[in-house]
Amino acid sequence: MITTSRSEAVKTDLSKFRTGDYVAGPKWKVLTWYFVNYWIFYSALPWPYGFKAKLLRMFGAKVGRGLVIKTKVRIKNPWRLAIGENVWIGEEVWIDNLENVTIGSHVCISQGALLLTGNHDYTASDFPYRLGRIDLEDGAWVGARSVVCPGVRLGSHAILTVNSVASRSIAPWEIHAGNPAQYVRDRVMKK
């Protein structure tokens, strides 16, 4: 049996980090979006929802009718975003979409939630990206201050409760809570 002491082990070397083949988008688009995102979406000013929806469409997002998007929202790459109809996005939501994010219709993303499509491979010394798309199906609800991790799908009408972390997909009509989020019970709706 061969053992290596921790002092002899391969260590993280962030000077070797490269984005690999990842490209956010055309440089002009990324730079222009940076200012639009900062001055309009991340602003505390209550810009009209319809105006924000038009801007998202101008930058390549697919956006349905009835989008409610509150103040202080951050969206990394709108050209990697698809939003259904009658979606609510609360204050201080961060859609960190290095990869595609699809949000179905009648989805609620509550205050301070984070949709995180990127992470790093901690097993490699150069700490490369590990990306995964996020899908929030119709009727799903992401609770306030919750985190949805790369590669996660919230099934139709699934709920991720307040301050929870979804590192795995959640089946339709299930409620999950905690860090990591665990099954609590099925969602039952009244008429």
C-alpha atoms as one frame of an Amber mdcrd trajectory, in Angstrom:
protein
   0.000   0.000   0.000   1.410   3.333  -1.109   0.484   6.403   0.866   1.214
  10.028   0.168   1.543  12.549   2.938  -0.626  15.605   2.651   2.442  17.765
   2.142   3.362  15.690  -0.958  -0.170  15.599  -2.423  -1.214  17.539  -5.509
  -2.645  20.859  -4.377  -5.026  23.400  -5.829  -3.233  25.876  -8.103  -5.615
  28.641  -9.172  -2.923  30.227 -11.355  -3.589  27.339 -13.779  -7.358  27.980
 -14.021  -8.664  28.475 -17.554 -12.244  28.685 -18.754 -11.582  25.888 -21.243
 -13.953  26.070 -24.197 -16.538  28.092 -22.246 -17.474  31.401 -23.854 -20.173
  33.561 -22.254 -21.112  35.135 -25.584 -19.863  37.797 -27.995 -17.737  40.307
 -26.070 -19.844  43.298 -27.149 -23.004  41.569 -25.917 -21.473  40.553 -22.587
 -20.143  44.083 -21.996 -23.382  45.812 -23.023 -25.419  43.433 -20.869 -23.148
  44.138 -17.896 -24.262  47.786 -17.854 -27.948  47.049 -18.593 -27.984  44.409
 -15.850 -26.351  46.750 -13.349 -28.342  49.925 -14.088 -31.765  48.384 -14.755
 -32.117  44.890 -13.254 -29.805  45.180 -10.236 -31.078  48.694  -9.525 -33.244
  49.494  -6.511 -35.427  51.595  -8.825 -38.726  49.862  -9.665 -38.395  49.771
 -13.473 -41.624  48.556 -15.143 -41.860  44.777 -15.559 -42.767  45.079 -19.244
 -39.665  47.183 -19.892 -37.469  44.582 -18.221 -39.095  41.774 -20.235 -38.411
  43.694 -23.483 -34.767  44.176 -22.533 -34.382  40.468 -21.756 -35.863  39.617
 -25.175 -33.512  42.119 -26.871 -30.591  40.211 -25.359 -31.875  36.826 -26.543
 -33.973  35.547 -23.636 -37.247  33.809 -24.405 -39.833  35.462 -22.147 -43.552
  34.717 -21.919 -46.325  37.096 -20.897 -46.926  38.240 -17.331 -43.345  38.321
 -16.018 -43.043  39.986 -12.612 -39.386  40.766 -11.965 -38.637  42.765  -8.834
 -35.654  44.993  -7.994 -32.018  44.021  -7.332 -32.174  40.943  -9.620 -28.946
  39.731 -11.261 -28.952  37.718 -14.485 -25.581  36.587 -15.838 -26.408  35.707
 -19.470 -29.971  36.428 -20.672 -29.283  34.655 -23.974 -29.187  31.420 -21.925
 -32.555  32.030 -20.283 -36.080  30.870 -21.156 -39.028  32.023 -19.023 -42.628
  30.841 -19.376 -45.786  32.804 -18.650 -46.834  34.401 -15.363 -43.490  33.935
 -13.622 -42.547  35.810 -10.440 -38.903  36.639  -9.731 -38.410  38.226  -6.292
 -36.007  40.831  -4.975 -32.305  39.987  -4.994 -32.660  36.774  -7.001 -29.432
  35.825  -8.744 -29.661  33.744 -11.923 -25.997  32.826 -12.390 -26.569  31.129
 -15.723 -23.266  30.146 -17.249 -25.385  27.311 -18.689 -29.032  27.324 -19.841
 -31.805  28.001 -17.338 -35.385  27.151 -18.262 -38.193  28.454 -16.081 -41.654
  27.075 -16.833 -44.954  28.916 -16.459 -46.432  29.935 -13.095 -43.064  29.517
 -11.343 -42.218  31.571  -8.245 -38.579  32.304  -7.401 -38.624  34.048  -4.021
 -36.372  36.736  -2.564 -32.656  36.114  -2.492 -32.788  32.731  -4.239 -29.753
  31.642  -6.265 -29.908  29.571  -9.440 -26.324  28.382  -9.797 -25.392  26.651
 -13.067 -21.644  26.637 -12.498 -19.297  25.117  -9.989 -15.684  23.939  -9.974
 -14.112  20.487 -10.104 -12.307  20.377  -6.769 -10.617  17.069  -7.722  -8.485
  18.805 -10.370  -5.629  21.072  -9.344  -6.571  23.748 -11.907 -10.168  23.972
 -10.533 -11.969  23.853 -13.942 -15.640  24.680 -14.448 -18.350  22.057 -13.953
 -21.514  23.365 -15.562 -25.063  22.037 -15.556 -28.357  23.448 -16.781 -31.273
  24.151 -14.451 -34.907  23.412 -15.265 -37.789  24.682 -13.156 -40.969  23.069
 -14.455 -44.452  24.629 -14.421 -45.760  25.583 -10.986 -42.458  25.065  -9.135
 -41.576  27.322  -6.196 -38.041  28.154  -5.081 -38.238  29.510  -1.526 -36.477
  32.644  -0.287 -32.690  32.383   0.145 -32.642  28.901  -1.404 -29.984  27.597
  -3.788 -30.586  25.453  -6.865 -27.312  23.799  -7.914 -26.019  22.911 -11.400
 -27.839  20.108 -13.201 -30.956  20.254 -10.992 -34.538  19.940 -12.213 -37.477
  20.947 -10.038 -40.406  18.919 -11.315 -43.847  20.319 -11.945 -45.218  21.982
  -8.788 -42.205  20.938  -6.690 -41.240  23.172  -3.764 -37.780  23.931  -2.401
 -38.467  25.543   0.979 -36.871  28.648   2.488 -33.080  28.559   2.915 -32.682
  25.096   1.383 -30.092  23.741  -1.065 -31.159  21.504  -3.952 -28.078  19.604
  -5.077 -30.236  16.875  -6.674 -33.397  17.032  -8.748 -36.787  17.145  -7.031
 -39.653  15.044  -8.363 -42.963  16.655  -9.372 -45.321  17.621  -6.533 -42.717
  16.996  -3.810 -41.660  19.412  -1.061 -37.980  19.352  -0.055 -36.233  21.237
   2.765 -32.795  21.602   4.324 -29.165  21.489   3.284 -28.926  19.246   1.421
 -32.636  19.345   0.639 -34.520  16.198   1.636 -38.053  15.017   0.928 -40.601
  16.323   3.467 -43.985  15.449   1.970 -46.070  15.685  -1.195 -47.624  18.978
  -2.213 -51.420  18.971  -2.032 -53.370  21.910  -3.458 -56.896  23.004  -2.703
 -59.261  24.264  -5.384
